[in-house]
Amino acid sequence: MTKQEFIRRCNFTVINEGNNLNTEVKTPFCCDLLSIAMSKIPAGSAWVTVMGNINTLAVATLTEAACVILAEGITLDAAALSKAKSEAITILATDLSIFEAAYEVYQIIHASVDL
């Protein structure tokens, strides 16, 4: 499913739409330890985390994550929001727990496969 379609179908708040909306969203990925995330995030992942800082954006870019979903009501700090906008990184947010957000990502992706 494309990032554009994913954004349209999800119930997450769009913080920054980003670019490359034709990028495929393939799977959810959950991790809050940036060093582990950097070595394990598959390209095309919807990365669910509570880390709303500029280092998260660097990891998302390096790993080619499709988007970052901030869970638990977390928001980006001012520096990170500015960087997300300048780098056109897709950032979404939700009050859901990390597990619930990742499960929603899974359901959205797999619902499109079942259609």
Phi and psi restraints in degrees (range 20) as a CNS / XPLOR table:
assign (resid 1 and name C) (resid 2 and name N)
       (resid 2 and name CA) (resid 2 and name C) 1.0 -73.2 20.0 2
assign (resid 2 and name N) (resid 2 and name CA)
       (resid 2 and name C) (resid 3 and name N) 1.0 158.1 20.0 2
assign (resid 2 and name C) (resid 3 and name N)
       (resid 3 and name CA) (resid 3 and name C) 1.0 -59.8 20.0 2
assign (resid 3 and name N) (resid 3 and name CA)
       (resid 3 and name C) (resid 4 and name N) 1.0 -38.8 20.0 2
assign (resid 3 and name C) (resid 4 and name N)
       (resid 4 and name CA) (resid 4 and name C) 1.0 -61.1 20.0 2
assign (resid 4 and name N) (resid 4 and name CA)
       (resid 4 and name C) (resid 5 and name N) 1.0 -45.2 20.0 2
assign (resid 4 and name C) (resid 5 and name N)
       (resid 5 and name CA) (resid 5 and name C) 1.0 -66.4 20.0 2
assign (resid 5 and name N) (resid 5 and name CA)
       (resid 5 and name C) (resid 6 and name N) 1.0 -40.3 20.0 2
assign (resid 5 and name C) (resid 6 and name N)
       (resid 6 and name CA) (resid 6 and name C) 1.0 -60.2 20.0 2
assign (resid 6 and name N) (resid 6 and name CA)
       (resid 6 and name C) (resid 7 and name N) 1.0 -46.8 20.0 2
assign (resid 6 and name C) (resid 7 and name N)
       (resid 7 and name CA) (resid 7 and name C) 1.0 -60.4 20.0 2
assign (resid 7 and name N) (resid 7 and name CA)
       (resid 7 and name C) (resid 8 and name N) 1.0 -40.9 20.0 2
assign (resid 7 and name C) (resid 8 and name N)
       (resid 8 and name CA) (resid 8 and name C) 1.0 -64.9 20.0 2
assign (resid 8 and name N) (resid 8 and name CA)
       (resid 8 and name C) (resid 9 and name N) 1.0 -36.9 20.0 2
assign (resid 8 and name C) (resid 9 and name N)
       (resid 9 and name CA) (resid 9 and name C) 1.0 -86.5 20.0 2
assign (resid 9 and name N) (resid 9 and name CA)
       (resid 9 and name C) (resid 10 and name N) 1.0 -24.5 20.0 2
assign (resid 9 and name C) (resid 10 and name N)
       (resid 10 and name CA) (resid 10 and name C) 1.0 -80.5 20.0 2
assign (resid 10 and name N) (resid 10 and name CA)
       (resid 10 and name C) (resid 11 and name N) 1.0 163.4 20.0 2
assign (resid 10 and name C) (resid 11 and name N)
       (resid 11 and name CA) (resid 11 and name C) 1.0 -102.9 20.0 2
assign (resid 11 and name N) (resid 11 and name CA)
       (resid 11 and name C) (resid 12 and name N) 1.0 20.2 20.0 2
assign (resid 11 and name C) (resid 12 and name N)
       (resid 12 and name CA) (resid 12 and name C) 1.0 -86.5 20.0 2
assign (resid 12 and name N) (resid 12 and name CA)
       (resid 12 and name C) (resid 13 and name N) 1.0 153.4 20.0 2
assign (resid 12 and name C) (resid 13 and name N)
       (resid 13 and name CA) (resid 13 and name C) 1.0 -79.7 20.0 2
assign (resid 13 and name N) (resid 13 and name CA)
       (resid 13 and name C) (resid 14 and name N) 1.0 133.1 20.0 2
assign (resid 13 and name C) (resid 14 and name N)
       (resid 14 and name CA) (resid 14 and name C) 1.0 -86.1 20.0 2
assign (resid 14 and name N) (resid 14 and name CA)
       (resid 14 and name C) (resid 15 and name N) 1.0 114.0 20.0 2
assign (resid 14 and name C) (resid 15 and name N)
       (resid 15 and name CA) (resid 15 and name C) 1.0 -85.8 20.0 2
assign (resid 15 and name N) (resid 15 and name CA)
       (resid 15 and name C) (resid 16 and name N) 1.0 -43.8 20.0 2
assign (resid 15 and name C) (resid 16 and name N)
       (resid 16 and name CA) (resid 16 and name C) 1.0 -149.2 20.0 2
assign (resid 16 and name N) (resid 16 and name CA)
       (resid 16 and name C) (resid 17 and name N) 1.0 121.0 20.0 2
assign (resid 16 and name C) (resid 17 and name N)
       (resid 17 and name CA) (resid 17 and name C) 1.0 -67.9 20.0 2
assign (resid 17 and name N) (resid 17 and name CA)
       (resid 17 and name C) (resid 18 and name N) 1.0 -32.5 20.0 2
assign (resid 17 and name C) (resid 18 and name N)
       (resid 18 and name CA) (resid 18 and name C) 1.0 73.2 20.0 2
assign (resid 18 and name N) (resid 18 and name CA)
       (resid 18 and name C) (resid 19 and name N) 1.0 -162.6 20.0 2
assign (resid 18 and name C) (resid 19 and name N)
       (resid 19 and name CA) (resid 19 and name C) 1.0 -127.8 20.0 2
assign (resid 19 and name N) (resid 19 and name CA)
       (resid 19 and name C) (resid 20 and name N) 1.0 -165.4 20.0 2
assign (resid 19 and name C) (resid 20 and name N)
       (resid 20 and name CA) (resid 20 and name C) 1.0 51.5 20.0 2
assign (resid 20 and name N) (resid 20 and name CA)
       (resid 20 and name C) (resid 21 and name N) 1.0 50.5 20.0 2
assign (resid 20 and name C) (resid 21 and name N)
       (resid 21 and name CA) (resid 21 and name C) 1.0 -69.1 20.0 2
assign (resid 21 and name N) (resid 21 and name CA)
       (resid 21 and name C) (resid 22 and name N) 1.0 -8.6 20.0 2
assign (resid 21 and name C) (resid 22 and name N)
       (resid 22 and name CA) (resid 22 and name C) 1.0 -90.8 20.0 2
assign (resid 22 and name N) (resid 22 and name CA)
       (resid 22 and name C) (resid 23 and name N) 1.0 0.5 20.0 2
assign (resid 22 and name C) (resid 23 and name N)
       (resid 23 and name CA) (resid 23 and name C) 1.0 -61.1 20.0 2
assign (resid 23 and name N) (resid 23 and name CA)
       (resid 23 and name C) (resid 24 and name N) 1.0 140.7 20.0 2
assign (resid 23 and name C) (resid 24 and name N)
       (resid 24 and name CA) (resid 24 and name C) 1.0 -81.9 20.0 2
assign (resid 24 and name N) (resid 24 and name CA)
       (resid 24 and name C) (resid 25 and name N) 1.0 132.1 20.0 2
assign (resid 24 and name C) (resid 25 and name N)
       (resid 25 and name CA) (resid 25 and name C) 1.0 -94.2 20.0 2
assign (resid 25 and name N) (resid 25 and name CA)
       (resid 25 and name C) (resid 26 and name N) 1.0 116.3 20.0 2
assign (resid 25 and name C) (resid 26 and name N)
       (resid 26 and name CA) (resid 26 and name C) 1.0 -104.2 20.0 2
assign (resid 26 and name N) (resid 26 and name CA)
       (resid 26 and name C) (resid 27 and name N) 1.0 -34.7 20.0 2
assign (resid 26 and name C) (resid 27 and name N)
       (resid 27 and name CA) (resid 27 and name C) 1.0 -163.5 20.0 2
assign (resid 27 and name N) (resid 27 and name CA)
       (resid 27 and name C) (resid 28 and name N) 1.0 153.5 20.0 2
assign (resid 27 and name C) (resid 28 and name N)
       (resid 28 and name CA) (resid 28 and name C) 1.0 -80.1 20.0 2
assign (resid 28 and name N) (resid 28 and name CA)
       (resid 28 and name C) (resid 29 and name N) 1.0 154.5 20.0 2
assign (resid 28 and name C) (resid 29 and name N)
       (resid 29 and name CA) (resid 29 and name C) 1.0 -142.6 20.0 2
assign (resid 29 and name N) (resid 29 and name CA)
       (resid 29 and name C) (resid 30 and name N) 1.0 132.0 20.0 2
assign (resid 29 and name C) (resid 30 and name N)
       (resid 30 and name CA) (resid 30 and name C) 1.0 -119.4 20.0 2
assign (resid 30 and name N) (resid 30 and name CA)
       (resid 30 and name C) (resid 31 and name N) 1.0 127.7 20.0 2
assign (resid 30 and name C) (resid 31 and name N)
       (resid 31 and name CA) (resid 31 and name C) 1.0 -173.8 20.0 2
assign (resid 31 and name N) (resid 31 and name CA)
       (resid 31 and name C) (resid 32 and name N) 1.0 138.7 20.0 2
assign (resid 31 and name C) (resid 32 and name N)
       (resid 32 and name CA) (resid 32 and name C) 1.0 -113.4 20.0 2
assign (resid 32 and name N) (resid 32 and name CA)
       (resid 32 and name C) (resid 33 and name N) 1.0 -5.8 20.0 2
assign (resid 32 and name C) (resid 33 and name N)
       (resid 33 and name CA) (resid 33 and name C) 1.0 -94.3 20.0 2
assign (resid 33 and name N) (resid 33 and name CA)
       (resid 33 and name C) (resid 34 and name N) 1.0 108.9 20.0 2
assign (resid 33 and name C) (resid 34 and name N)
       (resid 34 and name CA) (resid 34 and name C) 1.0 -60.3 20.0 2
assign (resid 34 and name N) (resid 34 and name CA)
       (resid 34 and name C) (resid 35 and name N) 1.0 -35.9 20.0 2
assign (resid 34 and name C) (resid 35 and name N)
       (resid 35 and name CA) (resid 35 and name C) 1.0 -65.6 20.0 2
assign (resid 35 and name N) (resid 35 and name CA)
       (resid 35 and name C) (resid 36 and name N) 1.0 -36.7 20.0 2
assign (resid 35 and name C) (resid 36 and name N)
       (resid 36 and name CA) (resid 36 and name C) 1.0 -73.4 20.0 2
assign (resid 36 and name N) (resid 36 and name CA)
       (resid 36 and name C) (resid 37 and name N) 1.0 -44.2 20.0 2
assign (resid 36 and name C) (resid 37 and name N)
       (resid 37 and name CA) (resid 37 and name C) 1.0 -56.8 20.0 2
assign (resid 37 and name N) (resid 37 and name CA)
       (resid 37 and name C) (resid 38 and name N) 1.0 -41.8 20.0 2
assign (resid 37 and name C) (resid 38 and name N)
       (resid 38 and name CA) (resid 38 and name C) 1.0 -61.4 20.0 2
assign (resid 38 and name N) (resid 38 and name CA)
       (resid 38 and name C) (resid 39 and name N) 1.0 -31.4 20.0 2
assign (resid 38 and name C) (resid 39 and name N)
       (resid 39 and name CA) (resid 39 and name C) 1.0 -94.9 20.0 2
assign (resid 39 and name N) (resid 39 and name CA)
       (resid 39 and name C) (resid 40 and name N) 1.0 -8.8 20.0 2
assign (resid 39 and name C) (resid 40 and name N)
       (resid 40 and name CA) (resid 40 and name C) 1.0 -123.7 20.0 2
assign (resid 40 and name N) (resid 40 and name CA)
       (resid 40 and name C) (resid 41 and name N) 1.0 -18.0 20.0 2
assign (resid 40 and name C) (resid 41 and name N)
       (resid 41 and name CA) (resid 41 and name C) 1.0 -66.3 20.0 2
assign (resid 41 and name N) (resid 41 and name CA)
       (resid 41 and name C) (resid 42 and name N) 1.0 120.9 20.0 2
assign (resid 41 and name C) (resid 42 and name N)
       (resid 42 and name CA) (resid 42 and name C) 1.0 -72.6 20.0 2
assign (resid 42 and name N) (resid 42 and name CA)
       (resid 42 and name C) (resid 43 and name N) 1.0 144.3 20.0 2
assign (resid 42 and name C) (resid 43 and name N)
       (resid 43 and name CA) (resid 43 and name C) 1.0 -56.3 20.0 2
assign (resid 43 and name N) (resid 43 and name CA)
       (resid 43 and name C) (resid 44 and name N) 1.0 140.8 20.0 2
assign (resid 43 and name C) (resid 44 and name N)
       (resid 44 and name CA) (resid 44 and name C) 1.0 85.7 20.0 2
assign (resid 44 and name N) (resid 44 and name CA)
       (resid 44 and name C) (resid 45 and name N) 1.0 7.9 20.0 2
assign (resid 44 and name C) (resid 45 and name N)
       (resid 45 and name CA) (resid 45 and name C) 1.0 -80.6 20.0 2
assign (resid 45 and name N) (resid 45 and name CA)
       (resid 45 and name C) (resid 46 and name N) 1.0 150.4 20.0 2
assign (resid 45 and name C) (resid 46 and name N)
       (resid 46 and name CA) (resid 46 and name C) 1.0 -94.5 20.0 2
assign (resid 46 and name N) (resid 46 and name CA)
       (resid 46 and name C) (resid 47 and name N) 1.0 103.3 20.0 2
assign (resid 46 and name C) (resid 47 and name N)
       (resid 47 and name CA) (resid 47 and name C) 1.0 -85.6 20.0 2
assign (resid 47 and name N) (resid 47 and name CA)
       (resid 47 and name C) (resid 48 and name N) 1.0 116.5 20.0 2
assign (resid 47 and name C) (resid 48 and name N)
       (resid 48 and name CA) (resid 48 and name C) 1.0 -99.8 20.0 2
assign (resid 48 and name N) (resid 48 and name CA)
       (resid 48 and name C) (resid 49 and name N) 1.0 124.6 20.0 2
assign (resid 48 and name C) (resid 49 and name N)
       (resid 49 and name CA) (resid 49 and name C) 1.0 -153.4 20.0 2
assign (resid 49 and name N) (resid 49 and name CA)
       (resid 49 and name C) (resid 50 and name N) 1.0 168.9 20.0 2
assign (resid 49 and name C) (resid 50 and name N)
       (resid 50 and name CA) (resid 50 and name C) 1.0 -111.4 20.0 2
assign (resid 50 and name N) (resid 50 and name CA)
       (resid 50 and name C) (resid 51 and name N) 1.0 10.0 20.0 2
assign (resid 50 and name C) (resid 51 and name N)
       (resid 51 and name CA) (resid 51 and name C) 1.0 -90.9 20.0 2
assign (resid 51 and name N) (resid 51 and name CA)
       (resid 51 and name C) (resid 52 and name N) 1.0 101.7 20.0 2
assign (resid 51 and name C) (resid 52 and name N)
       (resid 52 and name CA) (resid 52 and name C) 1.0 -105.3 20.0 2
assign (resid 52 and name N) (resid 52 and name CA)
       (resid 52 and name C) (resid 53 and name N) 1.0 54.8 20.0 2
assign (resid 52 and name C) (resid 53 and name N)
       (resid 53 and name CA) (resid 53 and name C) 1.0 -129.7 20.0 2
assign (resid 53 and name N) (resid 53 and name CA)
       (resid 53 and name C) (resid 54 and name N) 1.0 177.5 20.0 2
assign (resid 53 and name C) (resid 54 and name N)
       (resid 54 and name CA) (resid 54 and name C) 1.0 -64.5 20.0 2
assign (resid 54 and name N) (resid 54 and name CA)
       (resid 54 and name C) (resid 55 and name N) 1.0 -29.8 20.0 2
assign (resid 54 and name C) (resid 55 and name N)
       (resid 55 and name CA) (resid 55 and name C) 1.0 -66.9 20.0 2
assign (resid 55 and name N) (resid 55 and name CA)
       (resid 55 and name C) (resid 56 and name N) 1.0 -32.7 20.0 2
assign (resid 55 and name C) (resid 56 and name N)
       (resid 56 and name CA) (resid 56 and name C) 1.0 -60.8 20.0 2
assign (resid 56 and name N) (resid 56 and name CA)
       (resid 56 and name C) (resid 57 and name N) 1.0 -40.6 20.0 2
assign (resid 56 and name C) (resid 57 and name N)
       (resid 57 and name CA) (resid 57 and name C) 1.0 -65.3 20.0 2
assign (resid 57 and name N) (resid 57 and name CA)
       (resid 57 and name C) (resid 58 and name N) 1.0 -38.3 20.0 2
assign (resid 57 and name C) (resid 58 and name N)
       (resid 58 and name CA) (resid 58 and name C) 1.0 -62.9 20.0 2
assign (resid 58 and name N) (resid 58 and name CA)
       (resid 58 and name C) (resid 59 and name N) 1.0 -44.0 20.0 2
assign (resid 58 and name C) (resid 59 and name N)
       (resid 59 and name CA) (resid 59 and name C) 1.0 -65.1 20.0 2
assign (resid 59 and name N) (resid 59 and name CA)
       (resid 59 and name C) (resid 60 and name N) 1.0 -42.2 20.0 2
assign (resid 59 and name C) (resid 60 and name N)
       (resid 60 and name CA) (resid 60 and name C) 1.0 -59.8 20.0 2
assign (resid 60 and name N) (resid 60 and name CA)
       (resid 60 and name C) (resid 61 and name N) 1.0 -40.7 20.0 2
assign (resid 60 and name C) (resid 61 and name N)
       (resid 61 and name CA) (resid 61 and name C) 1.0 -68.5 20.0 2
assign (resid 61 and name N) (resid 61 and name CA)
       (resid 61 and name C) (resid 62 and name N) 1.0 -46.4 20.0 2
assign (resid 61 and name C) (resid 62 and name N)
       (resid 62 and name CA) (resid 62 and name C) 1.0 -61.2 20.0 2
assign (resid 62 and name N) (resid 62 and name CA)
       (resid 62 and name C) (resid 63 and name N) 1.0 -36.6 20.0 2
assign (resid 62 and name C) (resid 63 and name N)
       (resid 63 and name CA) (resid 63 and name C) 1.0 -91.8 20.0 2
assign (resid 63 and name N) (resid 63 and name CA)
       (resid 63 and name C) (resid 64 and name N) 1.0 -5.2 20.0 2
assign (resid 63 and name C) (resid 64 and name N)
       (resid 64 and name CA) (resid 64 and name C) 1.0 60.7 20.0 2
assign (resid 64 and name N) (resid 64 and name CA)
       (resid 64 and name C) (resid 65 and name N) 1.0 37.9 20.0 2
assign (resid 64 and name C) (resid 65 and name N)
       (resid 65 and name CA) (resid 65 and name C) 1.0 -61.7 20.0 2
assign (resid 65 and name N) (resid 65 and name CA)
       (resid 65 and name C) (resid 66 and name N) 1.0 142.4 20.0 2
assign (resid 65 and name C) (resid 66 and name N)
       (resid 66 and name CA) (resid 66 and name C) 1.0 -67.8 20.0 2
assign (resid 66 and name N) (resid 66 and name CA)
       (resid 66 and name C) (resid 67 and name N) 1.0 -38.0 20.0 2
assign (resid 66 and name C) (resid 67 and name N)
       (resid 67 and name CA) (resid 67 and name C) 1.0 -161.9 20.0 2
assign (resid 67 and name N) (resid 67 and name CA)
       (resid 67 and name C) (resid 68 and name N) 1.0 165.5 20.0 2
assign (resid 67 and name C) (resid 68 and name N)
       (resid 68 and name CA) (resid 68 and name C) 1.0 -113.3 20.0 2
assign (resid 68 and name N) (resid 68 and name CA)
       (resid 68 and name C) (resid 69 and name N) 1.0 131.1 20.0 2
assign (resid 68 and name C) (resid 69 and name N)
       (resid 69 and name CA) (resid 69 and name C) 1.0 -114.4 20.0 2
assign (resid 69 and name N) (resid 69 and name CA)
       (resid 69 and name C) (resid 70 and name N) 1.0 115.8 20.0 2
assign (resid 69 and name C) (resid 70 and name N)
       (resid 70 and name CA) (resid 70 and name C) 1.0 -86.1 20.0 2
assign (resid 70 and name N) (resid 70 and name CA)
       (resid 70 and name C) (resid 71 and name N) 1.0 119.6 20.0 2
assign (resid 70 and name C) (resid 71 and name N)
       (resid 71 and name CA) (resid 71 and name C) 1.0 -99.7 20.0 2
assign (resid 71 and name N) (resid 71 and name CA)
       (resid 71 and name C) (resid 72 and name N) 1.0 174.5 20.0 2
assign (resid 71 and name C) (resid 72 and name N)
       (resid 72 and name CA) (resid 72 and name C) 1.0 63.4 20.0 2
assign (resid 72 and name N) (resid 72 and name CA)
       (resid 72 and name C) (resid 73 and name N) 1.0 22.2 20.0 2
assign (resid 72 and name C) (resid 73 and name N)
       (resid 73 and name CA) (resid 73 and name C) 1.0 78.0 20.0 2
assign (resid 73 and name N) (resid 73 and name CA)
       (resid 73 and name C) (resid 74 and name N) 1.0 11.9 20.0 2
assign (resid 73 and name C) (resid 74 and name N)
       (resid 74 and name CA) (resid 74 and name C) 1.0 -72.6 20.0 2
assign (resid 74 and name N) (resid 74 and name CA)
       (resid 74 and name C) (resid 75 and name N) 1.0 144.4 20.0 2
assign (resid 74 and name C) (resid 75 and name N)
       (resid 75 and name CA) (resid 75 and name C) 1.0 -123.4 20.0 2
assign (resid 75 and name N) (resid 75 and name CA)
       (resid 75 and name C) (resid 76 and name N) 1.0 166.7 20.0 2
assign (resid 75 and name C) (resid 76 and name N)
       (resid 76 and name CA) (resid 76 and name C) 1.0 -77.5 20.0 2
assign (resid 76 and name N) (resid 76 and name CA)
       (resid 76 and name C) (resid 77 and name N) 1.0 144.2 20.0 2
assign (resid 76 and name C) (resid 77 and name N)
       (resid 77 and name CA) (resid 77 and name C) 1.0 -73.7 20.0 2
assign (resid 77 and name N) (resid 77 and name CA)
       (resid 77 and name C) (resid 78 and name N) 1.0 168.4 20.0 2
assign (resid 77 and name C) (resid 78 and name N)
       (resid 78 and name CA) (resid 78 and name C) 1.0 -58.4 20.0 2
assign (resid 78 and name N) (resid 78 and name CA)
       (resid 78 and name C) (resid 79 and name N) 1.0 -42.9 20.0 2
assign (resid 78 and name C) (resid 79 and name N)
       (resid 79 and name CA) (resid 79 and name C) 1.0 -64.2 20.0 2
assign (resid 79 and name N) (resid 79 and name CA)
       (resid 79 and name C) (resid 80 and name N) 1.0 -41.6 20.0 2
assign (resid 79 and name C) (resid 80 and name N)
       (resid 80 and name CA) (resid 80 and name C) 1.0 -68.3 20.0 2
assign (resid 80 and name N) (resid 80 and name CA)
       (resid 80 and name C) (resid 81 and name N) 1.0 -39.6 20.0 2
assign (resid 80 and name C) (resid 81 and name N)
       (resid 81 and name CA) (resid 81 and name C) 1.0 -62.8 20.0 2
assign (resid 81 and name N) (resid 81 and name CA)
       (resid 81 and name C) (resid 82 and name N) 1.0 -43.4 20.0 2
assign (resid 81 and name C) (resid 82 and name N)
       (resid 82 and name CA) (resid 82 and name C) 1.0 -61.5 20.0 2
assign (resid 82 and name N) (resid 82 and name CA)
       (resid 82 and name C) (resid 83 and name N) 1.0 -42.8 20.0 2
assign (resid 82 and name C) (resid 83 and name N)
       (resid 83 and name CA) (resid 83 and name C) 1.0 -66.8 20.0 2
assign (resid 83 and name N) (resid 83 and name CA)
       (resid 83 and name C) (resid 84 and name N) 1.0 -41.7 20.0 2
assign (resid 83 and name C) (resid 84 and name N)
       (resid 84 and name CA) (resid 84 and name C) 1.0 -59.7 20.0 2
assign (resid 84 and name N) (resid 84 and name CA)
       (resid 84 and name C) (resid 85 and name N) 1.0 -40.9 20.0 2
assign (resid 84 and name C) (resid 85 and name N)
       (resid 85 and name CA) (resid 85 and name C) 1.0 -68.4 20.0 2
assign (resid 85 and name N) (resid 85 and name CA)
       (resid 85 and name C) (resid 86 and name N) 1.0 -44.6 20.0 2
assign (resid 85 and name C) (resid 86 and name N)
       (resid 86 and name CA) (resid 86 and name C) 1.0 -69.4 20.0 2
assign (resid 86 and name N) (resid 86 and name CA)
       (resid 86 and name C) (resid 87 and name N) 1.0 -29.7 20.0 2
assign (resid 86 and name C) (resid 87 and name N)
       (resid 87 and name CA) (resid 87 and name C) 1.0 -96.2 20.0 2
assign (resid 87 and name N) (resid 87 and name CA)
       (resid 87 and name C) (resid 88 and name N) 1.0 -1.6 20.0 2
assign (resid 87 and name C) (resid 88 and name N)
       (resid 88 and name CA) (resid 88 and name C) 1.0 56.9 20.0 2
assign (resid 88 and name N) (resid 88 and name CA)
       (resid 88 and name C) (resid 89 and name N) 1.0 45.8 20.0 2
assign (resid 88 and name C) (resid 89 and name N)
       (resid 89 and name CA) (resid 89 and name C) 1.0 -92.1 20.0 2
assign (resid 89 and name N) (resid 89 and name CA)
       (resid 89 and name C) (resid 90 and name N) 1.0 133.3 20.0 2
assign (resid 89 and name C) (resid 90 and name N)
       (resid 90 and name CA) (resid 90 and name C) 1.0 -77.7 20.0 2
assign (resid 90 and name N) (resid 90 and name CA)
       (resid 90 and name C) (resid 91 and name N) 1.0 120.9 20.0 2
assign (resid 90 and name C) (resid 91 and name N)
       (resid 91 and name CA) (resid 91 and name C) 1.0 -126.1 20.0 2
assign (resid 91 and name N) (resid 91 and name CA)
       (resid 91 and name C) (resid 92 and name N) 1.0 126.9 20.0 2
assign (resid 91 and name C) (resid 92 and name N)
       (resid 92 and name CA) (resid 92 and name C) 1.0 -120.5 20.0 2
assign (resid 92 and name N) (resid 92 and name CA)
       (resid 92 and name C) (resid 93 and name N) 1.0 162.5 20.0 2
assign (resid 92 and name C) (resid 93 and name N)
       (resid 93 and name CA) (resid 93 and name C) 1.0 -143.3 20.0 2
assign (resid 93 and name N) (resid 93 and name CA)
       (resid 93 and name C) (resid 94 and name N) 1.0 154.9 20.0 2
assign (resid 93 and name C) (resid 94 and name N)
       (resid 94 and name CA) (resid 94 and name C) 1.0 -155.2 20.0 2
assign (resid 94 and name N) (resid 94 and name CA)
       (resid 94 and name C) (resid 95 and name N) 1.0 156.8 20.0 2
assign (resid 94 and name C) (resid 95 and name N)
       (resid 95 and name CA) (resid 95 and name C) 1.0 -86.8 20.0 2
assign (resid 95 and name N) (resid 95 and name CA)
       (resid 95 and name C) (resid 96 and name N) 1.0 -7.6 20.0 2
assign (resid 95 and name C) (resid 96 and name N)
       (resid 96 and name CA) (resid 96 and name C) 1.0 -63.0 20.0 2
assign (resid 96 and name N) (resid 96 and name CA)
       (resid 96 and name C) (resid 97 and name N) 1.0 157.0 20.0 2
assign (resid 96 and name C) (resid 97 and name N)
       (resid 97 and name CA) (resid 97 and name C) 1.0 -67.2 20.0 2
assign (resid 97 and name N) (resid 97 and name CA)
       (resid 97 and name C) (resid 98 and name N) 1.0 167.1 20.0 2
assign (resid 97 and name C) (resid 98 and name N)
       (resid 98 and name CA) (resid 98 and name C) 1.0 -58.8 20.0 2
assign (resid 98 and name N) (resid 98 and name CA)
       (resid 98 and name C) (resid 99 and name N) 1.0 -46.3 20.0 2
assign (resid 98 and name C) (resid 99 and name N)
       (resid 99 and name CA) (resid 99 and name C) 1.0 -60.1 20.0 2
assign (resid 99 and name N) (resid 99 and name CA)
       (resid 99 and name C) (resid 100 and name N) 1.0 -48.9 20.0 2
assign (resid 99 and name C) (resid 100 and name N)
       (resid 100 and name CA) (resid 100 and name C) 1.0 -62.8 20.0 2
assign (resid 100 and name N) (resid 100 and name CA)
       (resid 100 and name C) (resid 101 and name N) 1.0 -38.9 20.0 2
assign (resid 100 and name C) (resid 101 and name N)
       (resid 101 and name CA) (resid 101 and name C) 1.0 -66.0 20.0 2
assign (resid 101 and name N) (resid 101 and name CA)
       (resid 101 and name C) (resid 102 and name N) 1.0 -44.0 20.0 2
assign (resid 101 and name C) (resid 102 and name N)
       (resid 102 and name CA) (resid 102 and name C) 1.0 -64.5 20.0 2
assign (resid 102 and name N) (resid 102 and name CA)
       (resid 102 and name C) (resid 103 and name N) 1.0 -38.2 20.0 2
assign (resid 102 and name C) (resid 103 and name N)
       (resid 103 and name CA) (resid 103 and name C) 1.0 -64.6 20.0 2
assign (resid 103 and name N) (resid 103 and name CA)
       (resid 103 and name C) (resid 104 and name N) 1.0 -39.8 20.0 2
assign (resid 103 and name C) (resid 104 and name N)
       (resid 104 and name CA) (resid 104 and name C) 1.0 -63.1 20.0 2
assign (resid 104 and name N) (resid 104 and name CA)
       (resid 104 and name C) (resid 105 and name N) 1.0 -42.0 20.0 2
assign (resid 104 and name C) (resid 105 and name N)
       (resid 105 and name CA) (resid 105 and name C) 1.0 -57.8 20.0 2
assign (resid 105 and name N) (resid 105 and name CA)
       (resid 105 and name C) (resid 106 and name N) 1.0 -48.5 20.0 2
assign (resid 105 and name C) (resid 106 and name N)
       (resid 106 and name CA) (resid 106 and name C) 1.0 -56.8 20.0 2
assign (resid 106 and name N) (resid 106 and name CA)
       (resid 106 and name C) (resid 107 and name N) 1.0 -47.0 20.0 2
assign (resid 106 and name C) (resid 107 and name N)
       (resid 107 and name CA) (resid 107 and name C) 1.0 -62.9 20.0 2
assign (resid 107 and name N) (resid 107 and name CA)
       (resid 107 and name C) (resid 108 and name N) 1.0 -41.9 20.0 2
assign (resid 107 and name C) (resid 108 and name N)
       (resid 108 and name CA) (resid 108 and name C) 1.0 -63.0 20.0 2
assign (resid 108 and name N) (resid 108 and name CA)
       (resid 108 and name C) (resid 109 and name N) 1.0 -48.1 20.0 2
assign (resid 108 and name C) (resid 109 and name N)
       (resid 109 and name CA) (resid 109 and name C) 1.0 -62.9 20.0 2
assign (resid 109 and name N) (resid 109 and name CA)
       (resid 109 and name C) (resid 110 and name N) 1.0 -45.8 20.0 2
assign (resid 109 and name C) (resid 110 and name N)
       (resid 110 and name CA) (resid 110 and name C) 1.0 -77.6 20.0 2
assign (resid 110 and name N) (resid 110 and name CA)
       (resid 110 and name C) (resid 111 and name N) 1.0 -23.8 20.0 2
assign (resid 110 and name C) (resid 111 and name N)
       (resid 111 and name CA) (resid 111 and name C) 1.0 -65.6 20.0 2
assign (resid 111 and name N) (resid 111 and name CA)
       (resid 111 and name C) (resid 112 and name N) 1.0 -36.1 20.0 2
assign (resid 111 and name C) (resid 112 and name N)
       (resid 112 and name CA) (resid 112 and name C) 1.0 -70.9 20.0 2
assign (resid 112 and name N) (resid 112 and name CA)
       (resid 112 and name C) (resid 113 and name N) 1.0 -30.3 20.0 2
assign (resid 112 and name C) (resid 113 and name N)
       (resid 113 and name CA) (resid 113 and name C) 1.0 -71.3 20.0 2
assign (resid 113 and name N) (resid 113 and name CA)
       (resid 113 and name C) (resid 114 and name N) 1.0 -35.9 20.0 2
assign (resid 113 and name C) (resid 114 and name N)
       (resid 114 and name CA) (resid 114 and name C) 1.0 -76.0 20.0 2
assign (resid 114 and name N) (resid 114 and name CA)
       (resid 114 and name C) (resid 115 and name N) 1.0 -17.4 20.0 2
